[in-house]
Amino acid sequence: MAFERVGVVGLGTMGAGIAEVFARAGLRVIGVEADAEALARGRGHLERSTGKAVDKGKLAPGQRDEILGRITLTTSREDLRDVDLVVEAIPEILDYKIALFKDLDRICEPGTVLATNSSSLSVTAIAAATGRPGQVVGMHFFNPAPVMKLVEVVGTVVTAPGLVADVAALAGRLGKTAVAVGDRAGFVVNRLLLPYLNQAAVLMELGVAGRDDIDAAMKLGVGLPMGPFTLLDLIGLDTAYEVMGVLFDETRDRRHAPAPLLRELVTAGLLGRKSGRGFYGDPPREEPAKSRPATFGVTGAGGDGLAERLRAAGFKESEDPDVVLRLADRPVIEHAVRLPDPARMVGVHLVGDHVAELASTALTSEEAASAARDLVKIAGLTPVPCKDRAGFVVDALLFPYLNDAVRMHDSGYASIDDIDAAMRLGCGYPAGPFEMLESLGLAKVRDGLRALYTEYREPAFAPAPLLDQLVTAGVSRFPRP
Ligand code: 3HC
């Protein structure tokens, strides 16, 4: 099927990005917005995005003019009559989308393919509202659309044979990689990504750790391109809230209930980048590194490297130290209560080469917590202060995400390679979840999930049976066909 003329309805961040992607690939685009004001905003997105590319020398001014010249902007949906494909990118509310698709069905030629960029809503429900359910698919781009390489192409039980492959081929022509999936809430990426982002908000509300510390842990410790709060601001808190609601409605998994903090911020109009303020937007508070001398002790398996690092940074080990750093293997408090002065113990979990999570127990003194932060900073690590809770920050966010990926694959929804590719290309992750599982070690993740389950009694934290069985069998890689 040849796609040469496409329509894009909704020119917010995503719609404008999608229009740009089509125009860059040489297709003619009709961009539709509801009114003149929204249209002007859409034009602004397109001009800024391509203008930045010119400033960076990625695009010649003439090429930019050609790209913008391929895009016609209008407030009339009727102008979509002759296009080959329409991609819808309006807000994530099913009733709005159904009303739009009914209208598109009336306006467009019978052969026109109608695609939704929905993040999570039922493509089947949208298709069923039209007189051409076989011609309706999901075409899900990722923010920023000109940059992220993934397009999820969503087929339903009534999609015409061959259409998913045709739309996937179109994605290839746009320079994207398509992953074809069935119609489940959140598809692959949002089903795995959004619960993790939501859980980050929950951890913050529970006071396990702060915004900047959680972001630093996931970015610097795990190597993700952005921490969860920076990413929530990029996606838009309103979109994230709607997606979580859709996930919850399908799964009834309480982890998918939108974090109350999200609701509060959305109601306050703090939507993230698009409104200028979300989790971020207030002036940053940088705590200066202090160089207060502290003596230390290190206990627990694997502490030699840390002790060496601290000695190299000029700190002294002592039999009566200011702070005892305990490499954590179980709740830190269990070790602390055995010390003459439990107030001095801080749990440590080293994440990668750059991050040290520092867990304070109910008995840790502010002096010891602060001394631990100073020590690890001067030793060249980023401290992530947190509470003594199973998984601290990183494992509490990362392991359930990995477990969800195993369950998703085991349910037959998507292959290991597709899930890995989707997370790498859709979110810029350095590795997909199965690649991460295999490099961390299956047993370590399984044991970490058990600890999380024991602490929180959250059913979804129980290790996926497939993961558990592979560990029991002594297998270190997931079987691939
Ligand atoms: N539009 C166009 N190009 C953009 C852009 C934008 N909004 N933002 C960044 N870029 C380009 C830059 O121009 C730069 O291009 P260059 O390498 O050719 O010069 C490139 O992207 C890298 O940008 P920067 O150097 O400024 O910044 P970073 O290296 O920090 O990268 C990022 C920015 C690409 C956004 C990176 O941080 C990233 O990959 N973050 C993760 C984004 C993510 O997870 N997206 C998916 C969200 S989920 C979703 O969208 C689904 C939805 O349904 C909810």
Boltz pocket constraint, residues with backbone or C-beta under 6 A from the ligand:
constraints:
  - pocket:
      binder: B
      contacts: [[A, 49], [A, 52], [A, 56], [A, 58], [A, 117], [A, 118], [A, 119], [A, 141], [A, 142], [A, 143], [A, 144], [A, 145], [A, 146], [A, 147], [A, 148], [A, 190], [A, 193], [A, 225], [A, 226], [A, 231], [A, 235], [A, 239], [A, 426], [A, 427], [A, 428]]
      max_distance: 6.0
